[in-house]
């Protein structure tokens, strides 16, 4: 599968294009039905303290 390359960095236009592709492929509903009956997958997100900024080392897989 080849991904679309963008020749300039017009983020609002790229975002619009990506959302149109997602709508056309109905990806939101597919993401819900493909995992139906599977265990929940939960992300715990947030900074390590109330006033700290998360760093790349806080990202886990």
Buried (B, 14 or more C-beta within 10 A) or exposed (E): EEEEEEEEEEEEEEEEEEEEEEEEEEEEEEEEEEEEEEEEEEEEEEEEEEEEEEEEEEEEE
